[in-house]
Structure formats: structure tokens, C-alpha cells
Amino acid sequence: MENQTVVAEGVLGEPKSIPGGVIYPLVDGTGSIPLVFWDRSVTGEERDALDKGIRVRVNAPVGLYKGSPQLVPSDVGGFQVLE
């Protein structure tokens, strides 16, 4: 599944700052997956619409970090805030 692009929809959990970016848990009815926004790809200004409890649709490749899957949008076009 690594490097396969998927479309996922869910609600953002509590963000966690990491060096060079931020991670939100993306939660749906089946579980949770980390959603990673790197500053070099999606700036803080572009992430301003995001917050805990916001529903989003993400179109991103699956990456692996220490053997666990995560979604990593390549740019601001990789996610959409839903009403």
C-alpha cells in the first residue's frame, strides 16, 4: 500500500507539532490514520482552515513511518475542507 494514492474522508483530531510540520489524526468510522503536513509542501498559512473537529477529504499517497501507514499530501491541493 506504500506510495499508493488514496482518497480518505474524516474528522481531524488534536494536532501535534513536529519539526518541519504538523500531524493530525484523521478519524473515520473505521479508525484513525496520521495525516502529515510538511511545512515545505503545505505552509502554515495554507493550513489555517484546519482545526480539530473539521471534516476533510484527503487525496494523498500512503507513506510508512516506522512501519505504520500515514497520509502525506504533496501540496495544498491534496486536501479539501468539507461543510
C-alpha positions, 0 to 999 in steps of 0.5 A: 500500500506504500506510495499508493494514492488514496482518497480518505474522508474524516474528522481531524483530531488534536494536532501535534507539532513536529519539526518541519510540520504538523500531524493530525489524526484523521478519524473515520468510522473505521479508525484513525490514520496520521495525516502529515503536513510538511511545512515545505509542501503545505505552509502554515498559512495554507493550513489555517482552515484546519482545526480539530473537529473539521471534516476533510477529504484527503487525496494523498499517497500512503507513506510508512513511518516506522512501519505504520501507514500515514497520509502525506499530501504533496501540496495544498491541493491534496486536501479539501475542507468539507461543510 
